Structure formats: C-alpha cells, structure tokens
Amino acid sequence: MTIPAVPPLAAEAPPRGQEAAVTLGEASAEVRFPQPVRYAVVLREPGKARMVFTRGDVLFHSGDPSQAWTVERVEAQALILRQGPRGRPLSLPPGSPIPGFPGHRFTGTVLLDQVHYRYKTVERVTHPDPLLVALEGSRATLEVEVLRPSRPSPALPPEGRSASSPQSVPSPRATLDGEVLGKVRVREVAPGLYDVNAADVQAALEDTGRVLAEVWPAVQPTLSLQAGLQYRITSAASDGVLTAQGYTVTAPKLAERFGIQAGDTILRVNGQAVDGFASLYGIYRKVQGDPALRAVQVELDRGGTRLTKTYRIR
C-alpha cells in the first residue's frame, strides 16, 4: 500500500509510472496523482475492515508469512493477482474471496486521484495495511497505524552517529542481532564466489524474519525531489538508503565480510528487484521458504559497473 513519507512512518513510492504530489502534516498527509489510479477494495472479516491495493502492492498474510499475493493489475471489474514471480495470474471478479486469506474478500474497485492518510500512533501495530475509513468520490481517507517512536539514550547515540546528528532511530526491536549475524561463517573461494555455512544462515534468517515482521511499519522515510521516497535503514548488517532504484550501502558493517562495500547499490537478489521495503520482505520469504535453496545471487552496481556476488549455502 502506498504511504507518503511522514517521519517516523513507513513509506512506499507511488505506483510505477506515477508521480505524486505529497503534502505533509504533523499527523496526516495528502497524495494527489496526476492521473487517476485504480484501486481494489478488499474487505476483511471480522470487523469489516476495508483496505485498498493497487498495481505492485503486496497482500501479506498476517498469520502465515509464507503466503502473499502481488497485485498484477486492477481492472474495472477484476483484480489480477500473482503468487510468486513464476506464478500464473489469477483474475478475481468482485465478490470473490482471496484464496488462502480467510475472511478476505475483493468487493470492487475505485478510481482515485487523491488519497488522504490519517496517522494513529499505537504501542503495537495490529493492522499493517492502511484501513479505508472514508470514500468521497475520487478521494479516499486511510488510517495508518504507526509504532510509537522510542527515544534513544542521550549517552549512547546510535552506532555511526554523534549525539548531535539528526536522529533516524528505529524501535529497539528494529535492529538485527549483531551477535547472530557475526557468527555466520563465510569464506571467499573465488572472486565474487562465497561459501556460507547453512546452519548459520538459518539462524540469521530466523532473526531477520522477526525483525522484518515487527518493524516494517516503523522504518524511517525521507522525501527527496531527485530520488523520491527513500528509506534510511540502520542495522548491525549495514546502514543504507533504500529507494525504488535499489539499496545503497552507506556503512557495510558486517556485510563487508560478504564482499559488500560502501557505495554499492544492491539491485536484485535471486532475480527479484530490490525496490522497496515490501520487496525486502518478499525476498526474505522467498529465500527462507525454499528448503532446497543452495545459492543466493546478489546483483549490484559498484561505481557504474554491474557485479554479481554468489553465496553458496553449504
């Protein structure tokens, strides 16, 4: 779901091919599309909560992280979904249940040129997707639950920052466990080719999944006129900036052991584009959910040169 940048809230870029004008406020934001965008309305029971999704959005199953649908496109009388990069498109008419998502039903579509976001600070996010609370013609009002920001200790500024630096601090749960990641055994056996211990990878994946599931609604975004919406991510693995063009590493930290350097922009992982926080979650689930996975390929740009890093899991 597309959410504008209102720190410290999560954000996604507008649908590809669209540029959005974003008006920011302390507790709300307004997005205006230059051309109307068609959204699918999904009703979730119990509670009759309504959500809207458009092309490129991902429907995540809150109770089963192995299940997800990507919105291929939204037509006037159909919602076309795809499960996985090789899955066959599934066309649903209005009134159809969402397969594998008990209580979720596609009810119809709306054409929107304005989306107003209303933010609600909570101690725990129970609705990761924005809820549709009002629909007036081509203008929708959505309510977004966001975690209450934590306050870092002034005596212990985040790693890599001084106490006077601008803060972009996620919740304490929003950090990968450096001890777990540091124990992953990796060895470069040839240029661009690495062997990684399988048991260590599994432990790291479990920690990564916990972090992504708990904290993705609280990643810090910023708005750039040149690059659009950006995520500034801080973790024990690396620091960097995530945009629609990829993840640019600013401090490699533990990722340096895997041949990653400052300035590298990670473009694709096992063929899947790194173009938003939802894509990171999708890549994680794809890797974690494949017990036969024996290698991970990372495509990156280093100073204008395309490189591929291959990590064999053994």
WOSULHU-V604038 format. One record per residue. N is the residue number from 1. SS is DSSP state (@ for helix, = for strand, . for the rest). PSI is psi in degrees with one decimal (999 if undefined). D_FIRST is the distance of its C-alpha to the first C-alpha in whole Angstrom. Layout:
# WOSULHU-V604038
n:N ss:SS psi:PSI d_first:D_FIRST
n:N ss:SS psi:PSI d_first:D_FIRST
This chain:
# WOSULHU-V604038
n:1 ss:. psi:139.0 d_first:0
n:2 ss:. psi:120.8 d_first:4
n:3 ss:. psi:126.8 d_first:6
n:4 ss:. psi:164.7 d_first:10
n:5 ss:. psi:107.0 d_first:13
n:6 ss:. psi:91.5 d_first:15
n:7 ss:. psi:138.6 d_first:17
n:8 ss:. psi:48.5 d_first:17
n:9 ss:. psi:160.6 d_first:13
n:10 ss:. psi:155.0 d_first:10
n:11 ss:. psi:149.1 d_first:9
n:12 ss:. psi:148.8 d_first:7
n:13 ss:. psi:158.3 d_first:9
n:14 ss:. psi:162.4 d_first:9
n:15 ss:. psi:146.4 d_first:9
n:16 ss:. psi:139.5 d_first:13
n:17 ss:. psi:-6.2 d_first:16
n:18 ss:. psi:144.6 d_first:14
n:19 ss:. psi:132.5 d_first:15
n:20 ss:= psi:139.7 d_first:14
n:21 ss:= psi:125.8 d_first:16
n:22 ss:= psi:124.3 d_first:15
n:23 ss:= psi:123.1 d_first:18
n:24 ss:= psi:147.9 d_first:18
n:25 ss:. psi:175.2 d_first:19
n:26 ss:. psi:-36.2 d_first:20
n:27 ss:. psi:16.2 d_first:18
n:28 ss:= psi:167.6 d_first:16
n:29 ss:= psi:151.3 d_first:14
n:30 ss:= psi:127.9 d_first:14
n:31 ss:= psi:127.8 d_first:13
n:32 ss:= psi:123.9 d_first:15
n:33 ss:= psi:139.5 d_first:15
n:34 ss:= psi:-26.0 d_first:18
n:35 ss:= psi:143.7 d_first:18
n:36 ss:= psi:143.2 d_first:16
n:37 ss:= psi:132.4 d_first:13
n:38 ss:= psi:131.4 d_first:13
n:39 ss:= psi:148.1 d_first:10
n:40 ss:= psi:138.5 d_first:11
n:41 ss:= psi:125.9 d_first:12
n:42 ss:= psi:127.9 d_first:12
n:43 ss:= psi:132.9 d_first:15
n:44 ss:= psi:126.1 d_first:15
n:45 ss:. psi:152.8 d_first:19
n:46 ss:. psi:169.1 d_first:21
n:47 ss:. psi:-12.2 d_first:20
n:48 ss:. psi:40.9 d_first:18
n:49 ss:= psi:136.5 d_first:15
n:50 ss:= psi:141.0 d_first:13
n:51 ss:= psi:157.6 d_first:9
n:52 ss:= psi:143.3 d_first:7
n:53 ss:= psi:147.1 d_first:6
n:54 ss:. psi:-178.6 d_first:7
n:55 ss:. psi:130.5 d_first:9
n:56 ss:. psi:-15.0 d_first:9
n:57 ss:. psi:156.8 d_first:6
n:58 ss:= psi:130.2 d_first:7
n:59 ss:= psi:109.8 d_first:9
n:60 ss:= psi:137.8 d_first:11
n:61 ss:. psi:118.9 d_first:14
n:62 ss:. psi:-27.9 d_first:15
n:63 ss:. psi:-13.0 d_first:18
n:64 ss:. psi:92.3 d_first:19
n:65 ss:. psi:-7.7 d_first:17
n:66 ss:. psi:-10.0 d_first:19
n:67 ss:. psi:133.9 d_first:17
n:68 ss:= psi:147.9 d_first:14
n:69 ss:= psi:136.8 d_first:13
n:70 ss:= psi:134.9 d_first:11
n:71 ss:= psi:110.7 d_first:10
n:72 ss:= psi:-46.7 d_first:13
n:73 ss:= psi:164.6 d_first:13
n:74 ss:= psi:120.0 d_first:13
n:75 ss:= psi:172.3 d_first:17
n:76 ss:. psi:-38.6 d_first:19
n:77 ss:. psi:29.5 d_first:20
n:78 ss:= psi:145.9 d_first:18
n:79 ss:= psi:119.6 d_first:15
n:80 ss:= psi:118.9 d_first:16
n:81 ss:= psi:156.3 d_first:15
n:82 ss:= psi:136.4 d_first:16
n:83 ss:. psi:106.5 d_first:17
n:84 ss:. psi:158.2 d_first:18
n:85 ss:. psi:-23.6 d_first:19
n:86 ss:. psi:2.7 d_first:22
n:87 ss:. psi:153.3 d_first:21
n:88 ss:. psi:140.3 d_first:22
n:89 ss:. psi:141.0 d_first:20
n:90 ss:= psi:121.3 d_first:20
n:91 ss:= psi:125.4 d_first:20
n:92 ss:= psi:129.4 d_first:19
n:93 ss:. psi:162.4 d_first:21
n:94 ss:. psi:140.1 d_first:20
n:95 ss:. psi:-4.9 d_first:21
n:96 ss:= psi:142.2 d_first:20
n:97 ss:= psi:153.6 d_first:19
n:98 ss:. psi:115.8 d_first:17
n:99 ss:. psi:131.0 d_first:19
n:100 ss:. psi:-3.0 d_first:19
n:101 ss:. psi:84.7 d_first:17
n:102 ss:. psi:132.9 d_first:20
n:103 ss:. psi:-1.6 d_first:19
n:104 ss:= psi:131.5 d_first:16
n:105 ss:= psi:134.5 d_first:17
n:106 ss:= psi:118.5 d_first:15
n:107 ss:= psi:-19.3 d_first:17
n:108 ss:= psi:-171.5 d_first:17
n:109 ss:= psi:158.1 d_first:15
n:110 ss:= psi:150.1 d_first:15
n:111 ss:= psi:117.2 d_first:15
n:112 ss:= psi:141.2 d_first:14
n:113 ss:= psi:-4.9 d_first:15
n:114 ss:= psi:139.1 d_first:14
n:115 ss:= psi:122.0 d_first:11
n:116 ss:= psi:124.3 d_first:13
n:117 ss:= psi:130.5 d_first:11
n:118 ss:= psi:123.8 d_first:14
n:119 ss:= psi:138.2 d_first:14
n:120 ss:= psi:116.2 d_first:16
n:121 ss:= psi:129.2 d_first:18
n:122 ss:= psi:160.8 d_first:19
n:123 ss:. psi:-28.0 d_first:21
n:124 ss:. psi:128.5 d_first:19
n:125 ss:. psi:118.9 d_first:15
n:126 ss:. psi:-17.6 d_first:16
n:127 ss:. psi:90.3 d_first:12
n:128 ss:. psi:-31.9 d_first:10
n:129 ss:. psi:144.9 d_first:7
n:130 ss:. psi:141.4 d_first:7
n:131 ss:= psi:135.6 d_first:10
n:132 ss:= psi:116.0 d_first:11
n:133 ss:= psi:-17.4 d_first:15
n:134 ss:= psi:145.0 d_first:16
n:135 ss:= psi:113.7 d_first:16
n:136 ss:= psi:98.3 d_first:19
n:137 ss:. psi:-119.1 d_first:20
n:138 ss:. psi:17.3 d_first:17
n:139 ss:= psi:126.4 d_first:16
n:140 ss:= psi:143.6 d_first:13
n:141 ss:= psi:124.6 d_first:13
n:142 ss:= psi:142.4 d_first:10
n:143 ss:= psi:128.7 d_first:12
n:144 ss:= psi:124.0 d_first:10
n:145 ss:= psi:131.2 d_first:13
n:146 ss:= psi:144.6 d_first:14
n:147 ss:= psi:142.8 d_first:17
n:148 ss:. psi:124.5 d_first:20
n:149 ss:. psi:142.2 d_first:21
n:150 ss:. psi:156.2 d_first:24
n:151 ss:. psi:119.1 d_first:27
n:152 ss:. psi:153.4 d_first:29
n:153 ss:. psi:130.9 d_first:33
n:154 ss:. psi:-21.8 d_first:35
n:155 ss:. psi:-15.8 d_first:37
n:156 ss:. psi:77.5 d_first:35
n:157 ss:. psi:155.4 d_first:32
n:158 ss:. psi:150.7 d_first:30
n:159 ss:. psi:133.4 d_first:31
n:160 ss:. psi:-0.4 d_first:31
n:161 ss:. psi:150.9 d_first:31
n:162 ss:. psi:165.7 d_first:34
n:163 ss:. psi:-22.0 d_first:34
n:164 ss:. psi:-1.5 d_first:34
n:165 ss:. psi:153.4 d_first:31
n:166 ss:. psi:135.7 d_first:28
n:167 ss:. psi:137.8 d_first:26
n:168 ss:. psi:64.3 d_first:22
n:169 ss:. psi:116.5 d_first:23
n:170 ss:. psi:172.7 d_first:21
n:171 ss:. psi:153.7 d_first:22
n:172 ss:@ psi:-28.5 d_first:25
n:173 ss:@ psi:-10.4 d_first:23
n:174 ss:@ psi:21.5 d_first:21
n:175 ss:. psi:135.4 d_first:23
n:176 ss:. psi:147.0 d_first:25
n:177 ss:. psi:107.1 d_first:28
n:178 ss:@ psi:-33.1 d_first:30
n:179 ss:@ psi:-42.4 d_first:33
n:180 ss:@ psi:-47.6 d_first:32
n:181 ss:@ psi:-36.1 d_first:30
n:182 ss:@ psi:-19.9 d_first:34
n:183 ss:. psi:-5.1 d_first:35
n:184 ss:. psi:118.5 d_first:34
n:185 ss:. psi:123.8 d_first:37
n:186 ss:= psi:141.6 d_first:36
n:187 ss:= psi:127.6 d_first:39
n:188 ss:= psi:119.2 d_first:39
n:189 ss:= psi:-15.6 d_first:41
n:190 ss:= psi:162.3 d_first:41
n:191 ss:. psi:118.6 d_first:39
n:192 ss:. psi:4.2 d_first:36
n:193 ss:= psi:127.5 d_first:36
n:194 ss:= psi:145.6 d_first:36
n:195 ss:= psi:131.4 d_first:37
n:196 ss:= psi:136.2 d_first:35
n:197 ss:. psi:127.4 d_first:36
n:198 ss:@ psi:-42.7 d_first:34
n:199 ss:@ psi:-37.8 d_first:35
n:200 ss:@ psi:-38.3 d_first:33
n:201 ss:@ psi:-41.8 d_first:30
n:202 ss:@ psi:-43.2 d_first:29
n:203 ss:@ psi:-40.7 d_first:30
n:204 ss:@ psi:-37.7 d_first:28
n:205 ss:@ psi:-39.2 d_first:25
n:206 ss:@ psi:-41.2 d_first:25
n:207 ss:@ psi:-41.5 d_first:25
n:208 ss:@ psi:-43.2 d_first:22
n:209 ss:@ psi:-39.8 d_first:20
n:210 ss:@ psi:-45.7 d_first:21
n:211 ss:@ psi:-48.5 d_first:20
n:212 ss:@ psi:-41.8 d_first:16
n:213 ss:@ psi:-34.8 d_first:16
n:214 ss:@ psi:-31.2 d_first:17
n:215 ss:@ psi:-5.1 d_first:16
n:216 ss:@ psi:-25.1 d_first:13
n:217 ss:@ psi:-2.6 d_first:11
n:218 ss:@ psi:14.8 d_first:14
n:219 ss:. psi:140.9 d_first:15
n:220 ss:= psi:121.0 d_first:16
n:221 ss:= psi:159.5 d_first:15
n:222 ss:= psi:164.5 d_first:17
n:223 ss:= psi:121.8 d_first:17
n:224 ss:= psi:133.7 d_first:20
n:225 ss:. psi:-28.6 d_first:21
n:226 ss:. psi:-45.2 d_first:22
n:227 ss:. psi:-5.8 d_first:19
n:228 ss:= psi:-148.0 d_first:16
n:229 ss:= psi:136.5 d_first:14
n:230 ss:= psi:150.9 d_first:15
n:231 ss:= psi:130.4 d_first:15
n:232 ss:= psi:115.8 d_first:19
n:233 ss:= psi:131.6 d_first:19
n:234 ss:= psi:127.2 d_first:23
n:235 ss:. psi:171.4 d_first:24
n:236 ss:. psi:-25.5 d_first:27
n:237 ss:. psi:-48.4 d_first:27
n:238 ss:. psi:163.3 d_first:26
n:239 ss:= psi:147.9 d_first:24
n:240 ss:= psi:-177.5 d_first:22
n:241 ss:= psi:126.7 d_first:20
n:242 ss:= psi:125.2 d_first:17
n:243 ss:= psi:-176.8 d_first:16
n:244 ss:. psi:-13.2 d_first:14
n:245 ss:. psi:-7.6 d_first:18
n:246 ss:= psi:-175.2 d_first:19
n:247 ss:= psi:113.0 d_first:20
n:248 ss:= psi:121.6 d_first:23
n:249 ss:= psi:125.8 d_first:25
n:250 ss:= psi:-29.7 d_first:27
n:251 ss:= psi:109.6 d_first:29
n:252 ss:. psi:-29.8 d_first:29
n:253 ss:@ psi:-124.9 d_first:31
n:254 ss:@ psi:-24.3 d_first:31
n:255 ss:@ psi:-17.0 d_first:29
n:256 ss:@ psi:-30.0 d_first:33
n:257 ss:@ psi:-19.6 d_first:34
n:258 ss:@ psi:17.3 d_first:32
n:259 ss:. psi:13.8 d_first:33
n:260 ss:. psi:134.5 d_first:30
n:261 ss:. psi:158.7 d_first:32
n:262 ss:. psi:134.6 d_first:30
n:263 ss:. psi:-16.4 d_first:29
n:264 ss:. psi:139.8 d_first:28
n:265 ss:= psi:114.1 d_first:24
n:266 ss:= psi:122.2 d_first:23
n:267 ss:= psi:-43.8 d_first:21
n:268 ss:= psi:149.2 d_first:21
n:269 ss:= psi:118.2 d_first:22
n:270 ss:. psi:41.4 d_first:24
n:271 ss:. psi:-7.2 d_first:23
n:272 ss:= psi:129.5 d_first:19
n:273 ss:= psi:140.7 d_first:17
n:274 ss:. psi:95.6 d_first:16
n:275 ss:. psi:17.3 d_first:14
n:276 ss:. psi:168.6 d_first:11
n:277 ss:@ psi:-34.1 d_first:11
n:278 ss:@ psi:-35.7 d_first:9
n:279 ss:@ psi:-35.4 d_first:12
n:280 ss:@ psi:-43.0 d_first:15
n:281 ss:@ psi:-40.5 d_first:14
n:282 ss:@ psi:-40.7 d_first:14
n:283 ss:@ psi:-43.9 d_first:17
n:284 ss:@ psi:-47.6 d_first:19
n:285 ss:@ psi:-33.3 d_first:18
n:286 ss:@ psi:-43.4 d_first:20
n:287 ss:@ psi:-46.1 d_first:23
n:288 ss:@ psi:-30.7 d_first:23
n:289 ss:. psi:4.5 d_first:23
n:290 ss:. psi:96.5 d_first:26
n:291 ss:. psi:-18.5 d_first:29
n:292 ss:. psi:3.9 d_first:31
n:293 ss:. psi:127.2 d_first:29
n:294 ss:. psi:-8.4 d_first:32
n:295 ss:= psi:149.4 d_first:31
n:296 ss:= psi:126.7 d_first:28
n:297 ss:= psi:128.8 d_first:28
n:298 ss:= psi:120.4 d_first:26
n:299 ss:= psi:130.9 d_first:26
n:300 ss:= psi:161.8 d_first:26
n:301 ss:= psi:126.3 d_first:28
n:302 ss:= psi:99.8 d_first:31
n:303 ss:. psi:34.8 d_first:32
n:304 ss:. psi:-4.2 d_first:31
n:305 ss:= psi:130.4 d_first:33
n:306 ss:= psi:128.6 d_first:31
n:307 ss:= psi:155.9 d_first:31
n:308 ss:= psi:126.7 d_first:31
n:309 ss:= psi:128.6 d_first:31
n:310 ss:= psi:127.4 d_first:32
n:311 ss:= psi:109.1 d_first:32
n:312 ss:= psi:127.9 d_first:34
n:313 ss:= psi:115.9 d_first:33
n:314 ss:. psi:999 d_first:37
